[in-house]
């Protein structure tokens, strides 16, 4: 509502329009805090054994399992945005890439891991966006597994 009060323009008041943040949320603050902490502290393999990354769909499944509430994808997105999360697959190249750190990892750290695994009779498994796979000796793990 806009109006002139006592002849002074400084008294003009602009009221916000639409719903205020947090109004009509299905999940309360305590429930949201518990879910947020679960997503931060745990991997989603408890939901699906092959899942390695939380997705909007998996967080929705977790909400349905815990609170018996099904949320539409846009509503899930609003919760995730409110929590400061953005679920996106990374691009092919990280902006913060450190070539020296990558070189050190591939030339110093990775060979030590392979030697220790062979010595202990272990197997190296690499977790990536597409799940867990056995390491290929000719390729080595991706730099994201540092």
C-alpha positions in Angstrom: 0.0 0.0 0.0 1.4 3.4 -1.0 0.1 6.6 0.4 1.0 10.1 1.4 0.9 10.8 5.1 0.9 14.3 6.6 2.3 15.7 3.3 5.7 13.9 3.7 7.0 11.6 1.0 9.4 9.9 3.5 6.3 8.3 5.1 5.6 6.2 2.1 5.5 2.5 2.9 5.8 -0.3 0.5 4.5 -3.6 1.7 5.9 -6.8 0.3 3.7 -9.0 -1.8 3.2 -12.7 -1.9 3.9 -15.3 0.7 6.6 -14.7 3.2 9.5 -17.1 3.4 8.7 -20.2 5.4 4.9 -19.8 5.3 3.0 -23.0 4.5 6.0 -25.3 4.7 5.2 -28.9 5.0 8.3 -29.7 7.1 9.0 -27.8 10.4 12.3 -26.2 11.3 13.4 -29.2 13.5 12.6 -31.7 10.7 14.4 -29.6 8.1 17.5 -29.4 10.4 17.5 -33.1 10.9 17.2 -33.8 7.2 19.9 -31.2 6.4 22.3 -32.9 8.9 21.5 -36.3 7.5 22.4 -35.2 3.9 25.6 -33.5 5.1 26.7 -36.4 7.3 25.7 -39.6 5.4 25.9 -41.0 1.9 22.7 -42.1 0.2 23.7 -45.7 -0.2 21.3 -46.6 2.7 18.5 -45.5 0.4 19.8 -47.3 -2.7 23.0 -49.5 -2.5 24.3 -48.1 -5.8 23.7 -44.4 -5.0 26.8 -42.4 -4.2 25.5 -38.9 -4.5 22.4 -37.2 -3.0 20.0 -36.1 -5.6 16.8 -34.2 -5.3 14.9 -37.4 -5.9 16.8 -39.3 -3.2 16.2 -36.5 -0.7 12.5 -36.7 -1.6 12.5 -40.4 -1.0 14.2 -39.9 2.4 11.5 -37.3 3.4 8.8 -39.7 2.3 10.3 -42.5 4.3 10.9 -40.5 7.5 7.8 -38.2 7.5 5.4 -39.9 5.1 5.2 -36.8 3.0 5.7 -36.8 -0.8 6.9 -33.5 -2.2 6.9 -32.4 -5.8 10.2 -31.7 -7.5 9.8 -27.9 -7.4 9.0 -28.0 -3.7 12.1 -30.2 -3.1 14.2 -27.7 -5.0 12.9 -24.9 -2.7 13.9 -26.8 0.4 17.3 -27.6 -1.0 17.9 -23.9 -2.0 16.8 -22.8 1.4 19.4 -25.1 2.9 22.1 -23.6 0.7 22.4 -26.7 -1.5 22.5 -27.0 -5.2 22.5 -30.5 -6.6 24.2 -30.4 -9.9 26.7 -32.6 -11.7 30.1 -30.9 -11.9 31.3 -29.8 -15.3 34.1 -31.6 -17.1 36.7 -29.3 -15.7 36.8 -27.8 -12.2 37.5 -24.0 -12.1 39.6 -24.5 -8.9 41.8 -27.2 -10.5 45.3 -27.4 -9.1 47.6 -29.0 -11.8 50.5 -29.3 -9.3 48.3 -31.1 -6.8 47.0 -33.5 -9.5 50.5 -34.2 -10.6 51.7 -35.0 -7.1 48.7 -37.2 -6.5 49.2 -39.2 -9.7 53.0 -39.5 -9.4 53.4 -39.9 -5.6 50.2 -40.8 -3.7 48.5 -43.1 -6.2 51.6 -45.4 -6.6 51.9 -45.7 -2.8 48.2 -46.7 -2.6 48.7 -49.4 -5.3 51.8 -50.8 -3.6 50.0 -51.0 -0.2 46.9 -52.6 -1.8 49.1 -55.3 -3.5 51.1 -55.9 -0.3 48.0 -56.3 1.8 46.2 -58.4 -0.8 43.5 -55.7 -1.1 41.5 -54.4 -3.9 41.2 -50.7 -4.9 37.6 -49.5 -5.5 37.1 -46.0 -7.0 33.9 -44.1 -6.2 32.6 -41.7 -8.8 29.5 -40.1 -10.1 28.4 -43.4 -11.7 29.0 -45.6 -8.7 31.8 -47.7 -7.5 34.2 -49.5 -9.8 37.4 -51.5 -9.7 40.4 -49.5 -10.5 42.0 -50.1 -13.9 45.8 -50.2 -13.5 46.3 -48.5 -16.8 44.0 -45.5 -16.1 44.2 -44.9 -12.4 41.5 -43.2 -10.5 40.0 -39.9 -11.4 41.4 -36.8 -9.7 38.1 -36.3 -7.8 39.1 -39.3 -5.6 41.9 -37.4 -3.8 
